[in-house]
Amino acid sequence: MIKKESYFLTFDASGKTTGLGFTPDGTIPKNGVACEKSEAQNWQSFKVDLSGATPIKQPTTPPALSLSSQARKLIKEGLTISVNGSINLTATFSTESHHFLKLMAIATVISGTGKFPGGSDTFPIVDKGGVSHMLTVSQFMEINSKISEFIILCEQVIDGNSQKLPQNAIKTTI
């Protein structure tokens, strides 16, 4: 996968360079100007005369994100799951790594004991909005499998092994 390098310099009101940045998706901050890699490497000696300059018009629509960036954004936003059957709920669950690791640890305990950590039959799982949902083992395993599949499909896009983004809102019956 070929990635386009996008460098930018930032300036204060006097035109003095205040910093540099790199962006994988081409998004440049309002006080930034796109530049070549060589300019970014010598950024401390770079100065622009802004007196009488015409302000750069920012695009009204942001540039399209690459598929890889879109997949990362999906992971950051989470997965909305609507469940019907033994439980009725619609919630957005975090799919970021630290939350996912907790779910995987719980699933590991369940696979070894058939119960939640501590031996209970129900366990509270908190959604992205901070709402706690009391789930049974089978409900948890179904929701966890949907979250796992979503993350794996996103990672396939990030790794360049797929060109298809997963849906970030799904329905299931438990």
C-alpha positions in Angstrom: 0.0 0.0 0.0 1.4 3.4 -1.0 0.8 6.2 1.4 0.9 9.9 0.4 3.1 11.9 2.7 1.6 15.2 3.6 3.7 17.7 5.5 2.7 21.1 6.7 4.2 24.2 8.5 2.3 26.3 11.0 2.8 30.1 11.3 2.0 32.8 13.8 0.4 36.1 12.8 3.8 37.7 11.9 4.7 34.9 9.5 7.2 33.2 11.8 7.2 29.4 11.6 5.9 27.9 14.8 6.0 24.2 13.9 5.6 21.4 11.5 3.4 18.4 11.2 2.7 15.3 9.2 -0.7 14.1 8.3 -1.5 10.7 6.7 -4.9 11.9 5.3 -3.8 15.3 3.9 -5.8 17.4 6.4 -3.9 20.7 7.0 -4.8 22.9 10.1 -6.1 26.4 9.5 -2.8 28.0 10.5 -0.9 25.6 8.4 0.5 25.5 4.8 1.3 22.3 2.9 5.0 21.9 2.2 7.5 19.5 0.8 9.4 17.1 3.0 12.6 19.1 2.5 10.9 22.3 3.7 9.6 20.5 6.7 13.1 19.2 7.6 14.4 22.8 7.6 11.3 24.3 9.2 13.2 26.5 11.8 14.8 28.6 9.1 11.7 29.0 7.0 9.8 32.3 7.2 6.9 33.6 5.2 6.1 37.3 4.6 2.3 37.5 5.3 2.0 41.3 4.9 -0.5 41.9 2.2 -0.9 38.2 1.5 -4.2 36.8 0.4 -5.5 34.4 3.0 -5.6 30.8 1.9 -9.2 29.7 1.5 -9.8 26.5 3.3 -11.9 24.0 1.4 -15.6 23.8 2.4 -15.5 20.1 2.4 -12.6 18.2 4.0 -10.6 15.9 1.7 -11.8 12.3 1.5 -10.2 10.0 4.0 -8.3 7.0 2.8 -9.9 3.6 3.4 -7.4 2.9 6.1 -8.2 6.2 7.8 -11.9 5.5 7.5 -11.4 2.1 9.2 -9.4 3.8 12.0 -12.2 6.3 12.4 -14.8 3.5 12.6 -12.9 1.8 15.4 -12.7 5.1 17.3 -16.4 5.7 16.9 -17.5 2.2 18.1 -20.1 -0.3 17.0 -23.8 0.2 17.5 -25.6 -3.1 18.1 -29.4 -3.5 18.2 -30.3 -6.7 20.0 -33.8 -8.4 20.1 -34.9 -11.6 21.7 -34.0 -12.5 25.3 -32.8 -8.9 25.7 -33.8 -5.7 23.9 -31.2 -3.0 23.7 -29.5 -0.7 21.3 -26.1 0.6 22.4 -22.9 1.8 20.9 -20.0 -0.2 22.3 -16.4 1.0 22.3 -14.1 -0.8 20.0 -10.9 0.9 20.9 -8.1 -1.4 22.1 -8.2 -0.8 25.9 -12.0 -1.6 25.9 -11.6 -4.5 23.6 -8.9 -6.0 25.8 -11.3 -6.0 28.7 -13.9 -7.8 26.7 -11.4 -10.4 25.5 -10.2 -11.0 29.1 -13.9 -11.6 30.2 -14.4 -14.0 27.2 -11.2 -15.9 28.2 -12.6 -16.5 31.7 -15.9 -17.6 30.3 -14.3 -20.0 27.9 -12.5 -21.6 30.8 -15.2 -21.6 33.4 -18.5 -21.1 31.6 -19.2 -18.1 33.9 -18.2 -14.5 34.3 -15.1 -13.5 36.4 -16.0 -14.1 40.0 -18.3 -17.0 39.1 -21.4 -14.9 38.4 -24.1 -15.7 35.8 -24.6 -12.0 34.9 -22.1 -9.2 34.4 -22.4 -5.4 33.8 -20.9 -4.2 30.5 -20.7 -0.5 30.0 -21.4 1.0 26.6 -19.7 4.0 25.0 -22.2 6.4 26.6 -21.4 5.1 30.1 -24.7 3.1 30.5 -24.3 -0.3 32.2 -26.1 -3.3 30.6 -26.4 -6.5 32.7 -25.8 -9.4 30.4 -25.9 -13.2 30.7 -23.0 -15.3 29.4 -24.7 -16.1 26.1 -25.7 -12.4 25.5 -22.2 -11.2 26.3 -20.6 -13.8 24.0 -22.9 -12.8 21.1 -22.2 -9.1 21.5 -18.5 -9.8 22.0 -18.4 -11.9 18.8 -20.0 -9.0 16.8 -17.5 -6.5 18.3 -14.6 -8.9 17.5 -15.7 -9.4 13.9 -16.1 -5.6 13.4 -12.6 -4.9 14.7 -11.0 -7.7 12.6 -12.8 -6.4 9.5 -11.5 -2.9 10.2 -8.0 -4.2 10.8 -8.1 -6.0 7.5 -8.8 -2.7 5.7 -6.1 -0.9 7.7 -3.6 -3.6 6.8 -4.5 -3.3 3.1 -5.9 -6.8 2.9 -9.5 -5.7 2.2 -11.2 -2.8 0.4 -14.5 -3.2 2.1 -15.4 -1.3 5.3 -17.7 -3.1 7.8 -21.1 -1.6 8.8 -20.8 0.3 12.1 -24.4 -0.4 13.1 -25.8 -4.0 13.1 -28.8 -5.9 14.3 -28.7 -9.3 16.0 -31.1 -11.6 17.9 -30.1 -13.4 21.0 
